[in-house]
Structures are given as C-alpha cells and as structure tokens.
Amino acid sequence: MHGDRPQSGSEFEPPAGIFSVPAPVRFANALLSRIAPPLAVRLASRLFSIPRRAQVRAYEEEVLERADRFSHDFEGQRLRGYAWGDGPVVFFLHGWGSRGSRFALFVDPLVRAGFRVITWDAPAHGDSQGRTTNAPTIARAFRSVADSTGPLHAIVAHSLGSWVAALSLQNGVDADRVAFIAPPGDLHFFSRNFIAALGFSAPIHAGMEALFERRTGIPWQRLTVQGLSEGQTAPLIVIHDRHDATVPLDQARLLTEGWPGASLLETSGLGHRAIMKDPEVIEAVVRFLT
C-alpha cells in the first residue's frame, strides 16, 4: 500500500464493507475501462468527487435543535455549521458522505466538561452547498471555518475527516490535541476501494489518481501515512474497531506508528459506524481531551 499504484492491466476486487453497486453498473464500467479508457478515467473522477447526502437520524434531531446554527461562505458556497456550549473549542470533522450531526452523542458530555463544541457539514455534504468536492477542498474549507471560530483546543475526526484534519494541521491549522476514529491510513486505499467497488479496472484507478494530482496540485504521496504524519506535533489518539469491514484495523495501526507520540485504542464488535455511538468510545475521547 503506502501509495503504490496497481500494475497496469491488473484487476482488483472491492473488499468487504464497501457499498454495494448493482452488477450491471459494474459490468458497464468494466466494459468502458476496456473500450474507452480516457472516458472511463473522467467518469471515475467525477463519481469519486460526488458524496452521498446523508440524512439526519432520529437521535440527532434533538441535539441539532439546541445548536447555535451558523453559515460560512467558502468560495461562493454556503456551509452549514453547528455550535454548543462555551469554553475551549473542540471541532468535529465527519467522514465522506456523512454529516456533522453524526457526532450528536459527543456534544453533551463535552459541553458538561467545559468545552465549546463545533461541527459542520463539509462542502457538498449535509445541508451545505456544493455538488462535487475532494479532501484537499474540504481541508481548505475547514481552515476557513476554523479561522473564524478562534483557536482550537482539539479536532475530533471520523474516517475521511482524519485526512482533512491531518492535511489542515500541515497547512496552518493549530490544535492542542487530535482524536481520529476509524481513520484510513492513506487516500490511495480509499480511492482504490471506491473504484474497485464501481467495477473500473486498475489502470483507470491509476489514471484517476494522476488526474486528481493535476487538478489539485497535491501528489498522492502527501496523502499517505508518511505524508500526513510528517511534521505533526499534536498528541493523537486513534480509536479503531477490530471488526471494521470498511477500513481494516491495519490502516489505523500504520497511522499510529507513523504519527509521533500517537496511541491506539482498539475496540471490538462496533464496526465503522456504530463506534460513533458507543459510550466507552465517547468517554475515551472526552477523557483524552480533558
């Protein structure tokens, strides 16, 4: 892994836990990969930049009703934000295709501990505007929002939000402490699994990554464990489940080993999403931040 590209002409299969794609769609994308590779690369790149719009869940609604809602303008888009409490700021970064309300169960324990909790819907997510986005764009947007909220005591991130946090810390955002929940080790892992699930071939994946680099100006090496860990100084705790079928535990171990002074807390039986609602996980994060 670590950013190595698949060999040209090879095929790969999506791992367990990746979202289900109908067989006819996978077949069509595989066929397009063979007969029109440039078109397949553009289509794959487009699909890779469009997150799903997650809906608010029932347990999140009551917490959102008590939030101080705010809007933030970023590159012509209106981003939605939510805040609770007073004190040092803890900012939550959700994952791809998710939304800020997924951290609802963390809010009250952190407010009682004396923190101001802030979360948002990233560009093209939740109630924020936008249709397409990517990790570097979300990182720029986060820095813009963070500049308006004042100093950050901590960043808590889930899944892809961990990349956004690490990239932001390298690009001028400061935080005293960082907590990652179910983080992938590098963006190559994420993109490879996404493209495999859609049925595109390995050469199309390589072409999509090359197009991503040209458009963002960021080489994939910067989005690997080594790249994201370079120069990091904030204390980090990583919490990951042994039975996470979306992001294997090995990814979290790689990240923990690469980040100076990081610690890893392993859970069991929670998977990639239920880990966000587990009382012991929430308690561990609160304890780490205090």
NORDALIN-V432968 format. One line per field, one symbol per residue. ss: DSSP state (@ for helix, = for strand, . for the rest). phi: phi as a letter, one per 20 degrees, with the letter a starting at -180 (. if undefined). Layout:
ss=???
phi=???
//
This chain:
ss=......................@@@@@@@@@@@@@.@@@@@@@@@@@@.........@@@@@@@@..=======..========...======......@@@@@@@@@@@@@..=======.............@@@@@@@@@@@@@@@..=======..@@@@@@@@@@....=======.....@@@@@@@@@@@@...@@@@@@@@@@@@@@@...@@@@.@@@@@.....=======.......@@@@@@@@@@....=====......@@@@.@@@@@@@@@@@.
phi=.lnfeffgnedbdfffnfgfcggffffffffffeebgfffffffffffedffefefegfefffffeeeebdceclndedeccbbmcpgeddddeefmdbfffegfeffffffendedcbbdfgmcleefodcabgffffffffffffeengdfbddcdlfgffgffffffdoedbfbccddleffbfggffffffffenfeffffffffffgfffemdffgfdegfffefmfcfgcdddbefdfeecfggfffffffeegmfccdedbnemedfgfdfgffffffgfffe
//
